[in-house]
Amino acid sequence: MSSGKYLASYLGNVPYDLALKLQQELVRARMGGGIPDVLLLLQHPPVFTVGRFRGEEDIAVSPELLAQQGLAVFHTNRGGGVTYHGPGQLVGYPIVSLKEGRLGVRQYIWRLEEVVVNTLLRLGIHGHRVRGYPGVWVGDRKVCSIGIRVERCVTMHGFALNVNNDLTNFEYIRPCGLRSEVMTSLRELSGEAIEVTAVVAGLVRSFAEVFGLKYEPGDKLCLATLDVLNG
């Protein structure tokens, strides 16, 4: 299905394992041509996720301490190292056909970064790339991390934009091999308490502009899938 449109849904706070199942359902549907490209936007309860090939070595504290703090560790199938997800962070999972979009993996990651850079510009914040570290930076601080997986030319996983989340949990890890102090948030950068929901509309527009697609609400599709998975 190549329609020049994409579906987007903001799902609120969704447990990591459920969001992963939802992505897998949508990837299968996208491979079969039953749906157009999809952008899932959500938040997660506190969780550390470890990449497919590395990341365990960058957890800087014991499993016992993490358990005491109620912080789960989830091994996943994306690229990249270990990172933290939690409330106040806007996570984006694009389910995109690279074949239909005529994109290579590097081009796709560049576009994801561009989506975030443009979203920050709408808020008066100037972001940029740093060679060798996928994501978006402001000055010498990282505000957005990127880690993806591609299966039969369809993407899953994506980006995590720190909006107003508590950054102290990054102190338990070396996020993507970096010092924890390098991580920042829109709240720190702007000095204002920006709500996650206030960023969604601008990001949806930026995604449409960068990928050359027309946005259509995808709530019915995604929420129906969630109902099936909760089933």
N, C-alpha and C positions, 0 to 999 in steps of 0.2 A: 504494500500500500504506500504509494507516494502521493501525498495530497497537498504538500506545501504548508501543512498546519502541524501544530503540536498541542497536546493536552497538558495542562498544568493543574496541580492540586496542592494546596497547603493542608496537611493532615494533622497538624498539632504535634503533641508529644507521643511518639510511638516507640515501644520497646525495640531494641536493635534487632533481635532475632525475628520479630514479626516483620519489620521493614525489609529485612533480607529476603524473607519468603515472598513478600509482595513484589520485590524487584524480580525475583526468579520467575514468578508467574507472568509478569509483564514482558520479561525478556523472551519467554517462550511465545507469547502472543505476538510480539514484534517480529520474531523470526518467521512466524507463520503468515505474516502480512495481515493479521486481523485487527491491528491498531496502528495508528501513526506514532511518531515519536512522542515520548511522555517525559515530563519533568515533575518528579515528586519533591516537594519541599516539606520539611518537618523538623522537629527537634527530637532528641533522645534523652531518656533518663541517663544518669551518670554511668559511663562505660568506657573502658579502654579497648581499642581494637588494634590487632596486630596484623601486619601485612602477610601476604602469602610466602614471601621469601626471607623476610627479616623483620626484626622489631622486638622479639622477646628479650634480646640482650640490652635493649634500651629502657627496660623497666628498672628503675633505680631503687626500688624498695622491695621488701619481702612480700610474698603472697599473703602471709598472715596479717601484715599491716593493711594491705588492700582490703582484705576480708573484714577487718575491724572497721574500716571506713565505709563499708558497704559498696565498694567499687569492684564491679565485675571486669573480667578480661575475656574478650571474645576474639578467637582466631578466625580470620576471614580469608576470602579468596581474592582480595584486591592487591594491587601493587602498593609500594610504599612501605614505611616502617610503622611504628606504633604511634597512635594519637589518642586524644581524649575527645569524647563527645559528652555534652551535657546540656541542661536547660539554659536557654539564652543564646544558644548557638544555632544558626540557620544552616541546616544540612540539605544539600541538593543532590538528588539521584536522577540523572538523565538516562532514559532508556532510548538510545538513538541508534539508527541504522547508519553506520559509516559508509556502507556501500551505496545506499541511496543518496547520501549527502556528498558522495565522492570525496571523502576525507580519509587521510591517514591518521594514525594514532597521535603523532606529534601535532598535526594540524588541529585535531580535536581538542587536545589539552590546551593548546594556544587559545582556542576559542573559548574554552571554559574560563581560562584566566581573563580573557577580554570581557566576558560577561560580568565577572566580579569587578574588574577595573571600572567598567562603565557604571555599574551599580553604585560603586563608591563615589564616582564623580557626581552622581545625582544628589549625593549627600554632602558634596563639597570637600571630599577627601581624595587625594591623589595617590593612587596605588601604582605599583610597577612589578615587573618580574625580576627574579634573580636567577641567573644561569645555574643550572644544576639542582635547583630546589623548586619543583613544581608548586605553584600556588601564587598568592599575591602578597606583596609586602608594601609597607608604608615606611619610608626611610629605612632604618635597619631593623625593623620589627615586622614579624609575619602575622598577618591578620586572617589569612585563608589558606587551608591545606587542601591538596588534591591527591586522590588515589583512585584509580579506576581498574576495571577489568573489561576485556573485550572477548566475547564468545561468538564465533560465527558472524563477525562484523557488527554485532550489537553490543552496546556499552551498558555497564551497570556501575554501581558505586558513583563517586563524583567528588564533591567539594564540601568543605565545612568552613563557614564564615563565622568568626567570633563576633557576636553583636554585643550582648551584655552579660555573657556567661562569666562565672567565677573562674579566674585563671589559676587559682592556687593548685588545682588538681594536676596541672601540667608539671608541677614541681616533682611529682612522683615518677616522671618519665623524661627521656630525651626525645622530644617529639620529632619524628623523622630524622633522628640522629643529631638534633640541634640542642643547644642549651634551652632550658625551660624559660629563661628570662626573655628569650627572643619573641615569645608569643605576646600578642596584644589583642585588643578588641576595639570595636567602633566606639564603645563607651569611653575607653581610655583615650582614644585618639581625638574624639570630639568634645570630651568633657561633659557630655549629655547622656541621659538615660534613654537610649534609643530602644524601642521595643522591637522584637523580632518581626512581629506582624507588620510593622511600619516599613520594613525593608522588602517584603515579599512582592508588592506590586511593581516596584522599580526593577527588581531582578527578573520578574516575568517579562517585562518589556525589553530589558537588555538581552535576554535570551532570544527573544523573537528577532531583534535587530541583528545580533551577531550571527545567528544561524540562518537568517533569511526565511523564517517561518512565521505563520500567522497563529497567534495564540487563541485557543479555545478552552473554556473551563473544562476540567476533567474530573470534577468531584464525583459524578455518578459512577464513572468507570472505576476510580480508585477506591471509593468507599465500598462499592459492591464487592470488589476483590478482597478488601479487608474483612467484610462480612463472611465471605467464603472461608478465609483463612482462620477466622475466629470460630467458625462453624461448629 
